[in-house]
Amino acid sequence: MDLKSSHAVADEKQFSSDDEKGLAPPAYGVGAHQELRPGETRELSRALKGRHMQMIAIGKIIHQNPPTADPCSCDRFILGGSIGAGLFVGSGGALYTGGPGSLLLGFIIIGAMMLFTVQALGELAVLFPVNGAFYMYAVRFIDPAWGFAMGWEYSLSWLVILPFEITAAGITIEYWRDDLDIGIWVAVFLTLLVLVQFFAVRGYGEVEFVLGIVKIIAVIGFIFLGVIINCGGVPSDNRGYIGAEYWHKATSIDSTGAEQTREAFKNGFKGFCSVFVTAAFAFAGTELVGLAAAEAEDPRKSLPKATKQVFWRIAIFYVLSLFILGLILPSDSEELLGASGANTKASPFVLAIKEAGIAGLPSVFNAVITLSVISVANSATFASTRTLQALAMNRMAPDFLKYVDAQGRPLWCIVLQLAFGLLAFINEADVGTQVFTWLLSLSALNNLFVWASICLSHIRFRRGWAAQGHTLDELPYKAQFGVIGSYIGFFLNMVALLATFYVSLFPIGADPNPESFFTTFLSLPIAIALYLGWKIKTRGGPGLYVRSREMDVLTGLREFNPEIVDMEKKQKWGIRDLPVRLYHAVFI
């Protein structure tokens, strides 16, 4: 069966027994400006262009640090958002506990995991650019109960991240003005987020594009500056040529009189595991490109470009910048102890610039971190609202949340998300830090759940696609590493989960702490409870998982012309086109 006939079959397909299977009938929407009939819901706006999609895909690696941290255009999504305080601040704690060698290796491994995951997501999102994306893929290809659990966990995570990020943005201002109450900045940043919502998804994409460019320029500038510092080219730096000095073992005495060790792999295997955990959380948000697909003008063109760039952008903006950082900043620096949340005074990037004696630039980089945190808060309003609306459309959330206004915005979902933003004012109370710690613990493992689900959904989809008589030639875009890449990505997610468990149970330099453990793993029993709750509600659903021949591999296919796809694939390039091909491979 080819895809032309598949669309016809999809329209005729009956779903009378879906409630018994645990999967509500698929809901279809009408255009934002079309007249609604009784029972119909408008579609989300499709206003994201290719440049937005690229920034979303690599740009959304967000501000998050490991869950115990103190809270003191698809193109645009991928590139700009992933560069945030997880890189600018959280990497400092990883450098201190694991050393530059563990820091670099941990980010390389997690970066490879994200490469496999985003490729799998790209294949699914091009074929099925549906609202809810990976949540819907889990429902259709794995099990409705797991999709329900994962969808709610994902929504809750972004609901509580918004007030945390608004608070974090206020904390970054303390770098310049620590005499002002943080409540002032909470009000200012929350107002800015409300204003962005008036411009619907296009406003979100434009904000991400601008902020993404700022962060990219900052990282590239730091790389060049780091090379100059390492070679002894800064007159104000008395260290001269540094080379790989900070990778070699050495000892020093800190201000308390305790001995500190500096080496490439500090604290052995446990130190490496702690970096592994930090790296996993630093990449959170990369999956947003899948959610953005439903609101992209042409996902068949913009998504493949965005996902293909992930490798180069991870290599340049993460691996290279952290390698340079490990060369110019000693891992035994006491100031790195405070590198968590939005404490920009302990940002390793800011400290590296200060260490070189360069005036002015630390303030510039602090401003970049402030913009990064605002970017994450902006993304929170997008991620949770789209997932909640998809849950409601499939009868897994209150019905009123599925409403979409004439501008293509899930209005009540946005109101709910912004209402959660008011929780940022809890910081006016003495118990604010404790409240945020436990709020964030509700979704501490969510990133790993989502990424593993994406890889497993891709594996299951390929089986269902083949079992129902389809071939890979029918796919408009295929993951570059195939289903093998998804198996590897799933395995690495499980390894990251085990590393998180190990470090949470046996923290470095401390005895096992039940409170610390449960602030990390509280989301696991919540996910299990949601899963079992849906199973009970649907009396077992379709069983343990959705069978290959019972999968719905037709609903949500966006129309495209297979002949045009074939022509594009067969396009011939000459030797004179090599520079253009290289540019497209790396940047487009």
C-alpha positions in Angstrom: 0.0 0.0 0.0 1.5 3.4 -1.0 1.0 6.6 0.8 -1.6 8.0 -1.7 -4.0 5.2 -0.9 -3.0 5.4 2.7 -4.6 8.8 3.0 -7.9 7.5 1.6 -7.8 4.5 4.0 -7.1 6.7 7.0 -10.2 8.8 6.2 -12.4 5.7 6.1 -10.9 3.9 9.1 -13.2 3.3 12.1 -12.2 3.7 15.7 -15.3 2.4 17.4 -13.3 0.2 19.8 -10.5 2.7 20.6 -12.0 3.5 24.0 -11.7 -0.2 25.0 -8.1 -0.2 23.7 -7.3 2.8 25.9 -6.8 5.2 23.0 -9.4 7.9 22.3 -10.5 8.4 18.7 -8.2 10.8 16.9 -9.4 14.3 16.9 -9.1 16.5 13.8 -9.1 20.3 13.7 -10.1 22.9 11.3 -8.0 25.9 10.2 -7.6 28.8 12.5 -9.8 31.1 10.4 -12.4 28.6 9.3 -15.9 28.5 10.8 -16.3 25.9 13.5 -19.0 23.3 13.4 -20.4 21.7 16.6 -17.8 19.4 18.2 -14.9 20.7 16.0 -11.7 22.2 17.3 -9.4 24.7 15.4 -6.0 23.6 14.3 -2.9 25.1 15.8 -1.3 27.9 13.8 1.3 26.7 11.2 3.5 29.8 11.2 6.9 28.4 12.1 9.4 28.8 9.2 12.6 26.7 8.6 14.8 29.2 10.3 12.7 28.9 13.5 12.9 25.1 13.4 16.7 25.0 13.2 17.0 27.3 16.3 14.5 25.2 18.2 16.2 21.9 17.5 19.7 22.7 18.8 18.9 25.8 20.7 16.6 24.3 23.4 19.2 22.6 25.5 18.0 24.4 28.5 18.8 26.0 31.7 18.2 22.9 33.8 20.7 21.4 36.1 20.4 18.0 37.8 17.2 18.0 39.9 18.8 18.6 43.2 20.2 21.9 42.1 19.3 24.9 44.1 16.8 27.1 42.2 18.6 30.3 43.8 11.5 28.7 13.8 12.2 24.9 14.0 15.7 25.8 12.9 15.8 28.3 15.7 14.5 25.8 18.2 17.3 23.3 17.6 20.2 25.7 17.6 19.6 28.5 20.1 17.6 26.9 22.9 19.8 24.0 23.8 22.5 26.5 24.6 21.5 27.7 28.1 22.5 27.8 31.7 22.9 24.0 31.7 26.0 24.8 29.6 26.9 28.2 30.9 26.4 27.4 34.7 25.7 23.7 35.3 28.9 22.6 33.5 30.9 24.3 36.3 29.7 21.8 38.9 30.5 19.0 36.6 34.0 20.3 36.0 34.6 20.5 39.8 33.3 17.0 40.5 34.5 15.1 37.5 37.4 17.1 36.0 37.9 18.3 32.4 38.3 14.7 31.0 35.1 13.4 32.5 33.3 16.6 31.5 34.3 16.3 27.9 33.7 12.5 27.6 30.3 12.8 29.4 29.0 15.5 27.0 30.3 13.6 24.0 28.4 10.4 25.0 25.2 12.3 25.8 25.6 14.3 22.7 25.7 11.1 20.7 22.6 9.9 22.5 20.8 13.1 21.5 21.9 12.8 17.9 20.3 9.3 17.6 17.2 10.5 19.5 16.7 13.6 17.3 17.2 11.6 14.1 14.5 9.1 15.2 12.2 12.0 16.2 12.9 13.7 12.8 11.7 10.7 10.8 8.5 10.4 12.9 7.7 14.1 12.9 8.2 14.6 9.2 5.7 11.7 8.5 3.4 12.6 11.4 3.6 16.3 12.2 0.8 16.0 14.8 0.2 18.1 17.9 1.8 16.4 20.9 4.4 14.7 18.7 6.4 12.2 20.9 3.5 11.9 23.3 1.2 10.8 20.5 3.9 8.5 19.1 4.1 6.7 22.5 0.3 6.4 22.6 0.1 4.9 19.1 3.3 2.8 18.8 4.1 1.8 22.4 1.1 1.8 24.7 -1.6 4.4 25.4 -1.1 4.1 29.2 2.6 4.9 28.9 1.8 7.7 26.5 -0.6 9.1 29.0 2.0 8.9 31.8 4.7 10.4 29.7 2.5 13.2 28.4 1.4 14.3 31.8 4.9 14.0 33.2 6.2 16.2 30.4 3.5 18.8 30.8 4.0 19.0 34.6 7.8 19.4 34.1 7.4 22.5 32.0 4.6 23.8 34.2 6.9 23.9 37.2 10.0 24.9 35.2 8.4 28.2 34.2 8.3 29.7 37.7 11.8 28.3 38.3 13.2 29.9 35.2 11.5 33.3 36.0 13.2 33.1 39.4 16.5 32.2 37.9 16.3 35.2 35.5 15.8 37.4 38.5 18.8 35.8 40.3 21.1 36.6 37.3 20.3 40.3 37.8 21.8 40.1 41.2 25.2 39.9 39.5 24.8 43.7 39.0 22.1 44.7 41.5 21.8 42.5 44.6 20.0 45.3 46.5 16.8 44.9 44.6 14.1 42.5 45.7 13.8 39.5 43.3 10.0 39.9 43.2 10.5 43.0 41.0 12.2 41.0 38.3 9.7 38.2 38.6 7.0 40.6 37.7 9.0 42.1 34.9 9.9 38.8 33.2 6.4 37.3 33.7 4.9 40.4 32.0 7.3 40.0 29.1 6.2 36.3 28.6 2.5 37.4 28.6 3.3 39.9 25.9 4.9 37.2 23.7 1.7 35.2 23.8 -0.2 37.9 22.0 1.8 37.1 18.9 1.0 33.4 19.0 3.5 30.8 17.8 5.2 33.2 15.4 6.1 35.4 18.3 7.6 32.5 20.1 9.6 31.5 17.1 10.9 35.1 16.5 12.0 35.5 20.2 13.8 32.1 20.0 15.5 33.1 16.8 16.9 36.4 18.2 17.9 34.9 21.5 19.4 31.9 19.8 21.7 34.1 17.6 22.9 35.9 20.7 23.8 32.7 22.4 25.5 31.3 19.3 27.7 34.4 18.9 28.6 34.3 22.6 29.7 30.6 22.4 31.7 31.1 19.3 33.3 34.3 20.7 34.3 32.3 23.9 35.9 29.6 21.8 38.2 32.1 20.1 38.9 33.9 23.3 39.7 30.6 25.0 42.3 29.8 22.4 43.9 33.2 22.9 43.9 32.8 26.7 45.4 29.3 26.5 48.2 30.5 24.2 49.1 33.3 26.6 47.8 36.1 24.3 46.0 38.1 27.0 48.3 40.8 28.5 46.4 40.9 31.8 46.8 37.1 32.3 50.0 36.3 34.2 49.7 32.6 33.6 51.2 32.9 30.1 51.0 29.7 28.0 48.7 27.2 29.7 48.5 24.3 27.3 47.1 21.1 29.0 48.4 22.0 32.5 45.0 21.7 34.1 44.6 18.1 32.8 47.6 16.9 34.7 47.3 15.8 38.4 48.2 18.5 40.9 47.1 19.4 44.5 46.3 22.7 46.2 45.1 24.0 49.5 41.7 25.8 49.6 40.7 28.6 51.9 39.6 26.2 54.6 42.9 24.4 54.7 41.6 21.3 52.9 43.6 19.7 50.1 42.0 19.9 46.6 43.0 17.6 43.7 43.1 18.7 40.1 43.2 16.0 37.4 41.5 15.0 34.1 39.2 12.4 35.8 38.5 13.5 39.3 36.7 11.2 41.7 37.1 8.2 39.4 34.0 6.4 38.1 31.6 8.2 40.5 32.9 11.5 39.3 32.3 10.5 35.7 28.7 9.4 36.5 28.0 12.8 38.1 29.1 14.5 34.9 27.0 12.0 32.9 24.0 13.1 34.9 24.7 16.8 34.4 25.2 16.4 30.7 21.9 14.5 30.4 20.0 17.4 32.0 21.9 20.0 30.1 20.5 18.7 26.8 16.9 18.9 28.0 14.6 20.6 25.5 16.2 19.4 22.3 13.0 17.4 21.6 10.9 20.6 21.2 11.5 20.4 17.5 9.1 17.5 17.4 6.3 19.6 19.1 7.1 22.5 16.7 6.5 20.2 13.6 2.7 20.5 14.0 3.0 24.3 13.6 5.6 24.4 10.9 4.7 25.6 7.4 6.6 22.8 5.7 7.9 20.2 8.1 9.1 17.9 5.3 11.8 20.5 4.4 12.5 22.2 7.7 12.7 19.2 10.0 15.3 17.2 8.1 17.5 20.3 7.8 17.2 21.0 11.5 17.9 17.4 12.7 20.9 17.0 10.4 22.5 20.0 12.0 22.4 18.6 15.5 25.8 16.7 15.1 27.7 19.8 14.0 26.1 22.1 16.6 26.7 19.7 19.4 30.3 19.2 18.3 31.0 22.9 18.0 28.9 24.5 20.7 29.2 21.9 23.4 32.1 19.6 22.9 34.6 22.3 21.6 33.5 25.0 24.1 33.8 22.6 27.0 37.2 21.3 25.8 38.5 24.9 25.7 36.9 25.6 29.1 38.8 22.6 30.6 42.0 24.0 29.3 41.8 27.5 30.8 40.0 27.0 34.1 41.3 24.7 36.9 38.8 22.2 38.1 39.8 22.8 41.8 38.6 26.4 41.7 36.6 27.0 44.9 34.2 29.3 43.1 32.9 26.4 41.0 31.2 25.0 44.2 28.3 27.4 43.6 27.8 26.5 40.0 24.1 25.5 40.0 20.8 27.0 39.1 21.3 30.6 37.9 24.2 31.5 40.1 26.1 33.3 37.3 28.8 34.4 39.7 30.0 30.7 39.7 29.5 30.2 35.9 32.7 28.6 34.6 32.6 30.8 31.5 32.4 33.9 33.6 35.1 32.6 35.9 37.4 31.7 33.0 37.2 35.3 31.7 37.8 36.7 35.2 40.8 34.4 35.7 42.3 36.0 32.6 41.9 39.4 34.1 39.6 40.7 31.3 37.4 43.6 32.5 33.9 44.1 31.2 33.4 40.8 29.4 32.1 38.9 32.5 29.1 41.3 32.6 28.5 40.7 28.9 28.5 37.0 29.4 26.2 37.3 32.4 23.8 39.2 30.2 23.9 36.3 27.7 23.0 33.9 30.6 20.1 36.1 31.5 18.8 35.9 28.0 19.3 32.1 28.0 17.1 31.8 31.0 14.4 34.0 29.5 14.6 31.7 26.4 13.8 28.7 28.5 10.9 30.4 30.2 9.6 31.2 26.8 9.9 27.6 25.7 8.1 26.4 28.8 4.9 28.2 27.7 5.2 26.4 24.3 6.1 22.9 25.4 3.5 22.4 28.2 0.6 24.1 26.4 1.0 22.1 23.2 1.3 18.8 25.1 -1.7 19.6 27.3 -3.8 20.5 24.3 -2.9 17.2 22.6 -3.8 15.3 25.8 -7.2 17.0 25.9 -7.8 16.3 22.2 -7.3 12.6 23.0 -9.6 12.6 26.1 -6.6 12.3 28.5 -7.0 15.8 30.0 -9.9 18.1 30.9 -12.0 18.9 27.8 -11.7 22.7 28.1 -7.9 22.5 27.5 -8.4 21.5 23.8 -9.8 25.0 22.9 -7.8 26.8 20.2 -8.6 30.4 19.5 -8.8 32.2 16.1 -5.1 32.9 16.2 -4.3 29.2 16.5 -3.3 29.4 20.2 -4.3 26.8 22.8 -5.8 29.6 24.9 -6.7 27.9 28.2 -3.5 25.9 28.2 -1.6 29.2 28.0 -3.6 30.7 30.8 -2.9 27.7 33.0 0.8 27.8 32.2 1.1 31.5 33.0 -0.8 31.0 36.2 1.9 28.5 37.2 4.4 31.3 36.6 2.9 33.2 39.6 4.5 30.5 41.8 7.8 32.4 41.2 6.6 34.8 43.9 7.0 32.0 46.4 10.7 33.1 46.6 9.4 36.0 48.7 8.9 33.4 51.5 11.7 31.8 53.5 10.6 28.3 52.3 10.8 29.2 48.6 13.9 27.2 47.9 12.5 24.0 49.5 9.2 24.4 47.7 11.0 24.7 44.3 13.2 21.7 45.1 10.2 19.4 45.6 8.3 20.9 42.7 11.2 20.2 40.3 11.5 16.7 41.7 8.0 15.9 40.3 9.7 15.7 36.8 13.4 15.2 37.5 13.7 12.1 35.3 11.2 13.3 32.7 13.9 14.1 30.1 15.2 10.5 30.1 11.7 9.1 30.0 10.9 11.2 26.9 14.1 10.5 25.0 13.8 6.8 25.7 10.2 6.8 24.6 11.1 8.6 21.3 13.7 5.9 20.5 11.4 3.1 21.4 8.5 4.7 19.5 10.7 4.8 16.4 11.7 1.1 16.9 8.1 0.1 17.3 6.9 2.3 14.4 9.4 0.6 12.0 8.0 -2.8 13.0 4.4 -1.7 12.5 5.2 0.1 9.2 6.7 -3.1 7.8 4.0 -5.4 9.2 1.3 -3.4 7.5 3.0 -3.7 4.1 4.8 -0.4 3.8 8.4 0.0 2.7 11.1 2.5 3.7 11.0 4.0 0.3 7.6 5.5 1.1 9.1 7.6 4.0 9.8 11.2 3.0 12.7 11.3 5.5 14.6 8.4 7.1 16.7 8.6 10.2 20.4 8.7 9.1 21.3 5.9 11.5 18.2 3.9 10.9 16.6 1.8 13.6 20.1 0.7 14.9 20.6 4.3 16.0 17.4 4.2 18.0 18.5 1.0 19.8 21.8 2.7 20.7 19.9 5.8 21.8 17.5 3.8 24.0 20.5 1.9 25.6 22.3 5.2 26.4 19.2 6.5 28.0 19.0 3.5 30.2 22.7 4.0 31.1 22.0 7.6 32.0 19.1 6.5 34.2 21.3 4.0 36.0 24.1 6.7 36.5 21.5 9.0 37.9 20.4 6.3 40.3 23.9 5.6 41.4 25.0 9.2 42.0 21.7 9.9 43.8 22.1 7.0 46.1 25.8 7.4 46.7 26.6 11.2 46.3 30.2 12.3 46.0 31.7 13.2 49.4 28.6 12.5 51.4 26.7 9.6 52.9 23.5 8.2 51.3 20.7 10.8 51.9 17.0 9.7 51.5 15.8 13.3 50.9 18.4 13.8 48.2 17.5 10.5 46.6 13.8 11.1 46.5 14.2 14.6 45.1 15.7 12.9 42.1 13.6 9.8 41.8 10.1 11.0 42.9 9.0 11.3 39.3 9.5 7.5 38.8 6.7 6.4 41.2 4.5 9.3 39.8 5.0 8.0 36.3 4.2 4.4 37.4 1.0 5.7 39.2 -0.1 7.5 36.1 0.6 4.4 33.9 -1.3 2.1 36.2 -4.2 4.6 36.6 -4.8 4.7 32.9 -4.6 0.9 32.7 -7.2 0.6 35.4 -9.4 3.2 33.7 -9.3 1.4 30.4 -9.4 -2.0 31.9 -6.0 -3.0 30.5 -6.1 -1.1 27.3 -4.6 -2.9 24.3 -2.6 -5.2 26.6 1.0 -4.7 27.6 1.8 -2.9 24.3 0.3 -2.1 20.9 0.7 -4.9 18.4 2.4 -4.1 15.1 -0.6 -5.0 13.0 -2.9 -2.9 15.2 -0.8 0.3 15.1 -2.4 3.3 13.5 0.3 4.3 11.0 -2.0 6.4 8.8 -3.7 9.1 11.0 -1.9 12.4 10.9 0.0 11.9 7.7 0.6 15.4 6.2 0.1 15.4 2.4 3.2 15.5 0.3 4.1 14.5 -3.3 6.2 11.4 -3.4 7.4 12.2 -7.0 8.8 15.5 -5.8 10.6 13.7 -2.9 12.1 11.3 -5.4 13.3 14.1 -7.6 15.0 15.8 -4.7 16.7 12.6 -3.6 18.0 12.0 -7.1 19.3 15.5 -7.5 22.8 15.3 -8.9 25.6 17.5 -7.6 28.8 18.3 -9.5 32.3 19.0 -8.1 31.6 22.7 -8.5 28.7 22.4 -6.0 31.0 20.9 -3.3 31.3 24.2 -1.3 27.5 24.6 -1.4 26.9 21.0 -0.3 29.4 21.4 2.6 27.6 24.6 3.7 24.2 22.9 3.5 25.5 19.9 5.5 27.0 21.9 8.3 24.7 25.0 8.6 21.5 24.2 6.7 
